[in-house]
Structures are given as structure tokens and as C-alpha cells.
Amino acid sequence: MPTIKNFEELDSWKKARELAGYVYGLTRKENFSRDFGLRDQIQRAAGSVMHNIAEGFDAGYDAEFIRFLKMARRSAAEVQSELYLALDALYITEDELQKAYNLATESKKLINGLIAYLAKRKPTSRLED
């Protein structure tokens, strides 16, 4: 894997950003935007995917990065679950659910790949003093 200097270079972060952007777009829909509880929760979960990847990247140690990546993966699963609430409340369509669900799945796959890579390599610190 080439040396990555910024979290913005990570494919997993880029996909998580795409997921968050799509979720934010969905929550702007009229009825969805008025359900403050679900709207805020799904927005926080979607943002948490990308934020945990970024925060973990700066953790300095692979083991700590992996811990944050696992939190990011769980947040993506939370988004997937909350999408069903939005569908059942008729805030989103089946097609919108499928697109967001697939973005979350792609995010989780990229996160899993990064976890596997980090777990296999020699433990290291990425931060320089």
C-alpha cells in the first residue's frame, strides 16, 4: 500500500463521505426533515462513519486505528438499520433505501479491507514527533 499522508486519501473515507452526503440529501426531504429524532440520528451515524475513519487515522498506532475503523463500520450498520425506519415511515423510497444501503455496504467493505491490511502488517506508529 502506498504511503498515505492524509485521511482524505483513503478510499474508505471517500466512500463514507459519499454515504454521508447522500443521507443528508435524503433527510432534506420535507417529511423526513420534520422527524427531528430520526433525521438527527441517521445524520449523526452517517457522519460518524467518516469521522471515525479520520480520527482513527490520526490515532498514531495501527491497533488504535483498527478500533476506530470498527466503530466506523458499526455506524454504517446503524445507518442501514435507520434506513428501514425511514422507509417504513414513508420518508424515502425503496430505490433511495437501496442506494444508501449499498453505499453503506461499500463503506463497510472498504473498512474491512483496511482493517485486514493493518492487522497483517508489522505494528507501527504512523505519526512522527
ROSE-4610 file (N, C-alpha, C; in Angstrom, 1 decimal, always signed):
// ROSE-4610
residu = [M/M/M/P/P/P/T/T/T/I/I/I/K/K/K/N/N/N/F/F/F/E/E/E/E/E/E/L/L/L/D/D/D/S/S/S/W/W/W/K/K/K/K/K/K/A/A/A/R/R/R/E/E/E/L/L/L/A/A/A/G/G/G/Y/Y/Y/V/V/V/Y/Y/Y/G/G/G/L/L/L/T/T/T/R/R/R/K/K/K/E/E/E/N/N/N/F/F/F/S/S/S/R/R/R/D/D/D/F/F/F/G/G/G/L/L/L/R/R/R/D/D/D/Q/Q/Q/I/I/I/Q/Q/Q/R/R/R/A/A/A/A/A/A/G/G/G/S/S/S/V/V/V/M/M/M/H/H/H/N/N/N/I/I/I/A/A/A/E/E/E/G/G/G/F/F/F/D/D/D/A/A/A/G/G/G/Y/Y/Y/D/D/D/A/A/A/E/E/E/F/F/F/I/I/I/R/R/R/F/F/F/L/L/L/K/K/K/M/M/M/A/A/A/R/R/R/R/R/R/S/S/S/A/A/A/A/A/A/E/E/E/V/V/V/Q/Q/Q/S/S/S/E/E/E/L/L/L/Y/Y/Y/L/L/L/A/A/A/L/L/L/D/D/D/A/A/A/L/L/L/Y/Y/Y/I/I/I/T/T/T/E/E/E/D/D/D/E/E/E/L/L/L/Q/Q/Q/K/K/K/A/A/A/Y/Y/Y/N/N/N/L/L/L/A/A/A/T/T/T/E/E/E/S/S/S/K/K/K/K/K/K/L/L/L/I/I/I/N/N/N/G/G/G/L/L/L/I/I/I/A/A/A/Y/Y/Y/L/L/L/A/A/A/K/K/K/R/R/R/K/K/K/P/P/P/T/T/T/S/S/S/R/R/R/L/L/L/E/E/E/D/D/D]
num = [1/1/1/2/2/2/3/3/3/4/4/4/5/5/5/6/6/6/7/7/7/8/8/8/9/9/9/10/10/10/11/11/11/12/12/12/13/13/13/14/14/14/15/15/15/16/16/16/17/17/17/18/18/18/19/19/19/20/20/20/21/21/21/22/22/22/23/23/23/24/24/24/25/25/25/26/26/26/27/27/27/28/28/28/29/29/29/30/30/30/31/31/31/32/32/32/33/33/33/34/34/34/35/35/35/36/36/36/37/37/37/38/38/38/39/39/39/40/40/40/41/41/41/42/42/42/43/43/43/44/44/44/45/45/45/46/46/46/47/47/47/48/48/48/49/49/49/50/50/50/51/51/51/52/52/52/53/53/53/54/54/54/55/55/55/56/56/56/57/57/57/58/58/58/59/59/59/60/60/60/61/61/61/62/62/62/63/63/63/64/64/64/65/65/65/66/66/66/67/67/67/68/68/68/69/69/69/70/70/70/71/71/71/72/72/72/73/73/73/74/74/74/75/75/75/76/76/76/77/77/77/78/78/78/79/79/79/80/80/80/81/81/81/82/82/82/83/83/83/84/84/84/85/85/85/86/86/86/87/87/87/88/88/88/89/89/89/90/90/90/91/91/91/92/92/92/93/93/93/94/94/94/95/95/95/96/96/96/97/97/97/98/98/98/99/99/99/100/100/100/101/101/101/102/102/102/103/103/103/104/104/104/105/105/105/106/106/106/107/107/107/108/108/108/109/109/109/110/110/110/111/111/111/112/112/112/113/113/113/114/114/114/115/115/115/116/116/116/117/117/117/118/118/118/119/119/119/120/120/120/121/121/121/122/122/122/123/123/123/124/124/124/125/125/125/126/126/126/127/127/127/128/128/128/129/129/129]
x = [+0.9/+0.0/+0.9/+0.7/+1.5/+1.2/+2.2/+2.1/+1.0/+0.1/-1.0/-0.7/-0.7/-0.4/-1.6/-2.8/-3.9/-5.1/-6.0/-7.2/-8.0/-8.0/-8.8/-8.4/-7.2/-6.7/-7.3/-7.9/-8.4/-9.7/-9.7/-11.0/-12.1/-11.9/-12.9/-13.5/-12.7/-13.2/-14.0/-13.5/-14.2/-15.6/-15.7/-17.0/-17.9/-17.3/-18.1/-18.6/-17.8/-18.2/-19.4/-19.3/-20.4/-21.7/-21.5/-22.7/-23.3/-22.5/-23.0/-23.7/-23.1/-23.7/-25.1/-25.2/-26.5/-27.5/-27.1/-28.0/-28.5/-27.6/-28.0/-29.0/-28.8/-29.8/-31.1/-31.2/-32.4/-33.2/-32.4/-33.1/-33.6/-33.2/-33.8/-35.2/-35.6/-37.0/-38.0/-39.1/-40.0/-40.4/-41.0/-41.4/-40.3/-39.2/-38.1/-37.5/-37.4/-36.7/-37.5/-38.7/-39.5/-39.5/-39.0/-38.8/-37.4/-37.4/-36.1/-35.3/-35.9/-35.2/-34.5/-35.3/-34.7/-33.7/-34.1/-33.2/-31.9/-31.9/-30.6/-29.8/-30.5/-29.8/-29.1/-29.8/-29.2/-28.1/-28.3/-27.2/-26.0/-26.2/-25.0/-24.3/-25.1/-24.5/-23.7/-24.3/-23.6/-22.3/-22.4/-21.2/-20.1/-20.6/-19.7/-18.9/-19.4/-18.6/-17.3/-17.5/-16.3/-15.4/-16.1/-15.3/-14.5/-15.0/-14.2/-13.0/-13.2/-12.0/-11.0/-11.4/-10.4/-9.7/-10.5/-10.0/-9.0/-9.4/-8.5/-7.2/-7.3/-6.1/-5.1/-5.5/-4.6/-4.3/-4.8/-4.5/-3.1/-2.4/-0.9/-0.5/-1.3/-1.0/-2.0/-1.6/-2.5/-3.6/-3.2/-4.3/-5.4/-5.0/-6.0/-6.8/-6.1/-6.8/-7.8/-7.5/-8.4/-9.6/-9.4/-10.5/-11.5/-11.0/-11.8/-12.5/-11.8/-12.4/-13.6/-13.5/-14.6/-15.8/-15.5/-16.6/-17.3/-16.5/-17.0/-17.9/-17.4/-18.2/-19.5/-19.5/-20.8/-21.7/-21.2/-22.0/-22.6/-21.9/-22.5/-23.7/-23.5/-24.6/-25.8/-25.5/-26.6/-27.4/-26.7/-27.3/-28.2/-27.8/-28.6/-29.8/-29.8/-31.0/-31.9/-31.4/-32.2/-32.9/-32.3/-32.9/-34.3/-34.4/-35.6/-36.7/-36.3/-37.3/-37.8/-36.9/-37.3/-38.2/-37.9/-38.7/-40.1/-40.2/-41.4/-42.3/-41.7/-42.4/-42.7/-42.4/-42.6/-41.9/-40.7/-39.9/-39.0/-38.7/-37.8/-38.5/-38.0/-38.5/-37.6/-38.1/-37.3/-35.9/-36.0/-34.8/-33.8/-34.3/-33.4/-32.8/-33.6/-33.1/-32.0/-32.2/-31.2/-29.9/-30.0/-28.8/-28.0/-28.7/-28.0/-27.4/-28.2/-27.8/-26.5/-26.5/-25.4/-24.1/-24.3/-23.2/-22.6/-23.5/-23.0/-22.3/-22.8/-22.2/-20.8/-20.7/-19.4/-18.5/-18.9/-18.1/-17.6/-18.5/-18.1/-17.0/-17.2/-16.2/-14.8/-14.8/-13.5/-12.9/-13.7/-13.2/-12.7/-13.4/-12.9/-11.6/-11.4/-10.2/-9.0/-9.3/-8.3/-7.9/-8.9/-8.7/-7.8/-8.1/-7.3/-5.9/-5.7/-4.4/-3.6/-4.2/-3.5/-3.2/-4.1/-3.9/-2.8/-2.5/-1.5/-0.1/+0.0/+1.3/+2.0/+3.3/+4.0/+3.5/+3.2/+2.7/+3.7/+3.0/+3.8/+3.1/+3.9/+3.3/+3.4/+2.4/+2.4/+2.8/+2.7/+3.0/+4.4/+4.9/+6.3/+6.3/+7.2/+7.3/+7.9]
y = [-1.2/+0.0/+1.2/+2.2/+3.4/+4.2/+5.0/+5.8/+6.8/+6.8/+7.7/+8.8/+10.0/+11.1/+11.8/+11.7/+12.3/+11.4/+11.5/+10.6/+10.8/+12.0/+12.2/+11.4/+10.8/+9.9/+8.5/+8.1/+6.8/+6.6/+5.5/+5.1/+4.9/+4.4/+4.1/+5.5/+6.5/+7.8/+8.4/+8.3/+8.9/+8.3/+7.0/+6.3/+6.7/+6.8/+7.3/+8.7/+9.5/+10.9/+10.9/+10.0/+9.9/+9.5/+8.5/+8.0/+9.1/+9.9/+11.0/+12.0/+12.3/+13.3/+12.9/+11.6/+11.1/+11.1/+10.6/+10.6/+12.0/+13.0/+14.4/+14.8/+14.5/+14.8/+14.2/+12.9/+12.3/+13.0/+13.4/+14.0/+15.4/+16.0/+17.3/+17.2/+16.0/+15.8/+16.3/+16.9/+17.6/+16.8/+15.6/+14.9/+14.4/+13.9/+13.4/+14.5/+15.7/+16.8/+17.2/+16.9/+17.3/+16.2/+15.0/+14.0/+14.2/+15.1/+15.6/+14.4/+13.5/+12.4/+11.5/+11.0/+10.1/+10.8/+12.0/+12.8/+13.0/+13.5/+13.8/+12.5/+11.4/+10.1/+9.6/+9.6/+9.0/+9.9/+11.2/+12.1/+11.9/+11.8/+11.5/+10.2/+9.2/+7.9/+7.9/+8.6/+8.7/+9.5/+10.6/+11.4/+10.7/+9.8/+9.1/+8.1/+7.6/+6.7/+7.4/+8.5/+9.3/+9.9/+10.3/+11.0/+9.9/+8.7/+7.7/+7.3/+7.2/+6.9/+8.0/+9.2/+10.3/+10.3/+10.2/+10.2/+9.1/+7.9/+6.7/+6.9/+7.5/+7.7/+8.5/+9.4/+10.3/+9.7/+8.5/+7.9/+7.6/+7.3/+7.1/+5.7/+4.8/+3.4/+2.5/+1.5/+0.7/+0.1/-0.4/-1.0/+0.0/+1.2/+2.2/+2.6/+2.7/+2.9/+1.8/+0.6/-0.5/-0.4/+0.1/+0.3/+1.3/+2.4/+3.4/+2.9/+2.2/+1.6/+0.7/-0.1/-0.9/-0.1/+1.1/+1.9/+2.5/+2.9/+3.4/+2.3/+1.1/+0.0/-0.2/-0.1/-0.2/+1.0/+2.1/+3.3/+3.1/+2.5/+2.2/+1.2/+0.3/-0.7/+0.0/+1.0/+1.8/+2.5/+3.1/+3.9/+2.9/+1.7/+0.7/+0.4/+0.2/-0.1/+1.1/+2.3/+3.5/+3.8/+3.3/+3.5/+2.8/+1.6/+0.9/+1.7/+2.4/+3.2/+4.3/+4.9/+6.0/+5.4/+4.2/+3.6/+3.3/+2.7/+2.4/+3.6/+4.7/+6.0/+6.7/+6.1/+6.6/+7.9/+8.1/+9.3/+9.1/+7.8/+7.5/+6.4/+6.3/+5.2/+4.0/+2.9/+1.6/+1.9/+2.6/+2.9/+3.7/+4.7/+5.5/+4.7/+3.8/+3.0/+2.1/+1.5/+0.6/+1.3/+2.6/+3.3/+3.6/+4.1/+4.4/+3.2/+2.1/+0.8/+0.3/+0.4/+0.0/+0.8/+2.1/+3.0/+2.6/+2.2/+1.8/+0.5/-0.4/-1.7/-1.6/-0.7/-0.5/+0.1/+1.0/+1.6/+0.5/-0.4/-1.4/-2.3/-2.6/-3.5/-2.8/-1.5/-0.8/-0.8/-0.5/-0.5/-1.9/-2.9/-4.3/-4.6/-4.1/-4.3/-3.6/-2.4/-1.6/-2.2/-2.7/-3.4/-4.7/-5.4/-6.6/-6.3/-5.2/-4.8/-4.4/-3.6/-3.1/-4.2/-5.2/-6.3/-7.2/-7.3/-8.2/-7.6/-6.2/-5.7/-5.5/-5.4/-5.2/-4.0/-4.1/-3.0/-1.8/-0.7/+0.5/+1.8/+2.8/+4.1/+4.9/+5.6/+6.4/+7.8/+8.2/+9.7/+9.9/+11.0/+11.4/+12.5/+12.5/+13.6/+14.8]
z = [+0.0/+0.0/+0.0/-0.9/-0.9/+0.4/+0.7/+1.9/+1.7/+2.7/+2.7/+3.8/+3.4/+4.3/+5.0/+4.4/+4.9/+4.8/+5.8/+5.8/+4.5/+3.9/+2.7/+1.5/+1.6/+0.5/+0.6/+1.8/+2.0/+1.2/+0.4/-0.3/+0.7/+1.8/+2.8/+3.3/+3.5/+3.9/+2.8/+1.6/+0.4/+0.2/+0.4/+0.3/+1.4/+2.6/+3.8/+3.6/+3.0/+2.7/+1.7/+0.7/-0.3/+0.4/+1.3/+2.1/+2.9/+3.6/+4.5/+3.6/+2.5/+1.6/+1.1/+0.8/+0.2/+1.4/+2.6/+3.7/+4.0/+4.0/+4.3/+3.3/+2.0/+1.0/+1.2/+1.6/+1.9/+3.0/+4.0/+5.2/+5.0/+3.8/+3.5/+2.9/+2.6/+2.0/+3.1/+2.6/+3.5/+4.8/+4.6/+5.8/+6.6/+6.0/+6.7/+7.6/+7.0/+7.7/+9.0/+9.1/+10.3/+11.4/+11.0/+12.1/+12.7/+13.6/+14.2/+14.8/+15.4/+16.1/+15.1/+14.1/+13.1/+12.2/+11.8/+11.0/+11.6/+12.9/+13.6/+13.8/+14.1/+14.4/+13.2/+12.1/+10.9/+10.3/+10.5/+10.1/+11.0/+12.3/+13.2/+12.9/+12.6/+12.3/+11.0/+10.0/+8.7/+8.8/+9.5/+9.8/+10.6/+11.5/+12.3/+11.5/+10.4/+9.6/+9.2/+8.5/+8.0/+9.1/+10.2/+11.3/+12.0/+12.3/+12.9/+12.1/+10.8/+9.9/+10.1/+10.0/+10.1/+11.5/+12.5/+13.9/+14.1/+13.6/+13.8/+13.0/+11.8/+11.0/+11.8/+12.6/+13.4/+14.7/+15.0/+16.3/+16.6/+15.5/+15.6/+15.6/+16.0/+16.1/+15.4/+14.7/+13.9/+14.8/+16.0/+16.8/+17.2/+17.4/+17.7/+16.5/+15.3/+14.1/+13.8/+14.0/+13.8/+14.7/+16.0/+16.9/+16.3/+15.8/+15.2/+14.0/+13.2/+12.0/+12.3/+13.4/+13.8/+14.2/+14.9/+15.2/+14.0/+13.0/+11.7/+11.1/+11.1/+10.5/+11.2/+12.5/+13.2/+12.9/+12.7/+12.4/+11.0/+10.1/+8.8/+8.9/+9.8/+10.0/+10.7/+11.5/+12.1/+11.1/+10.1/+9.1/+8.3/+8.0/+7.3/+8.0/+9.3/+10.1/+10.1/+10.3/+10.3/+9.0/+7.9/+6.6/+6.6/+7.2/+7.3/+8.0/+9.1/+9.8/+8.8/+8.1/+7.1/+6.0/+5.6/+4.6/+5.1/+6.3/+6.9/+7.2/+7.5/+7.8/+6.5/+5.3/+4.0/+3.7/+4.4/+4.1/+2.9/+2.6/+1.4/+0.6/-0.6/-1.5/-1.3/-1.8/-1.8/-2.6/-3.7/-4.5/-3.7/-3.0/-2.2/-1.0/-0.4/+0.6/+0.0/-1.2/-1.8/-2.1/-2.6/-2.9/-1.7/-0.6/+0.6/+1.3/+1.2/+1.8/+1.1/-0.2/-1.0/-0.7/-0.5/-0.2/+1.2/+2.1/+3.5/+3.4/+2.5/+2.4/+1.7/+0.7/+0.1/+1.1/+2.0/+3.0/+3.9/+4.4/+5.3/+4.6/+3.3/+2.6/+2.6/+2.3/+2.2/+3.6/+4.6/+6.0/+6.4/+6.0/+6.3/+5.7/+4.4/+3.7/+4.4/+4.9/+5.6/+6.9/+7.6/+8.9/+8.6/+7.6/+7.3/+7.0/+6.2/+5.8/+7.1/+7.9/+9.1/+10.1/+10.2/+11.1/+10.7/+9.4/+8.9/+8.9/+8.9/+8.8/+10.2/+10.2/+11.4/+12.2/+13.5/+14.3/+14.1/+13.9/+13.7/+14.2/+14.4/+14.6/+13.4/+12.9/+11.7/+12.0/+13.2/+13.4/+13.8/+13.3/+13.6/+14.6/+15.5/+16.5/+16.0]
